[in-house]
Amino acid sequence: MKKLALYLLFIFGGLFIPTIGTILISGNMGIVDKKMGITVEMKNGEKMDGEQFVIGMAASELSYIKEEEALKAWMIVCRTNFVKAASGENSSKNAAATQNEGNVADVANLGIIKNIKQKNLNLDYISMKELEENNGRKAYLEIKKRLEDASDATFGQVLTYENKYADALYHEVSIGKTVSSEEIYSVAVPYLISVDSSQDVESPDYMDVKILPYDEVLQKLTKADKSGNLAKTDKSQNIKILKSSLKITKHTENGFVQEITAKDNKWTGEEWKKIFALNSTNFYLENYNGKLRMVTVGKGHDMGMSLYGANALAEKQITAATILSYYYPGTKIVNSDLLNWQN
């Protein structure tokens, strides 16, 4: 009888110990079994449930998100932007705040959505394969576990304003406070207003300085000039113009650049940011030892939730719900029961 018991124990161990070992090593006990019921067709033809896509969205920007409550808040922001985009609305960190509470999709509409193509979403996303390649196997397993835990803890939760999906804009690091959508895009959104985020000044990315010789500045401007006007003018003459007349001619109340001119040449703040790979449009220009110095403050468009700021709040034991209500005043978190999602 003892031999039979030992034999059965041996068989049981051979069958199940490897499985248990895999769970312990990966930290994944199948917690992402909950499904939205929305299928996303990826660009490579692969299909996945919307919640798995949301996890990939959250994974695409974790540089500033370290704390558990910050990650939960971030997951809700990503899920909100996903369902908003899936319902036909555009919402991402680069989206202009062009909607107000009267013309965004109604929360109840999500129930009829079943399939969506990734190319129609216009949302940042990173695959688990890319996440592992970027971080190595050990770190990847830890990150994946954190993401799945945050997904499980917040499953189905989205941010709304008066029963409409909130435009959950976000940025990496603020200028010390967030700014309103009205200041940046001349469109007032009740929950995209300025709030204090002074903890952001402690971020290594709060300020960035670039110093370039004027001939390099001209080279970059000429390359980006679609009209070809700069290329038609003598190089030395153009450099003289830049040195003597380059200036910011229009900016918002909090210093976000809207227009730059140099004699007859003109650029928007967004164009200048793209040409010189600046962190934000909140910058100033000055002559510095015969070169051009560009000093940039903050990272991103400064509307909505600051990722660095959210993490700093979480370090003070502030919950995800409070973080979201702080950065998006007047919004509410609703869960899957209202959205008629599937488990």
Buried (B, 14 or more C-beta within 10 A) or exposed (E): EEEEEEEEEEEEEEEEEEEEEEEEEEBBEEBBEBBBBBBBBBEEEEEBBBBBBBBBBBBBBBEBBEBBBBBBBBBBBBBBBBBBBBBEBBBBBEBBBBBBBEEBBEBEBBEEBEEBEBEEBEBBBBBBEBBBEEBEEEEBBEBBBBBBBBBBBBBBBBBBBBEBBBBBBBBBBBBBBBBBBBBBBEBEBBBBBBBEBEBBBEBEBBBBEBEBEBEEBBBBBBEBBEEEEBEEBEEEEBBEBBBEEBEBEEBBEBBBBBBBBBBEBEBBBBBBBEBBEBBBBBBBBEEEEEBBBBBBBBBBBBBBBBBBBBBBBBEEEBBBBBBBBBBBEEBBBBEBEBBEBEE
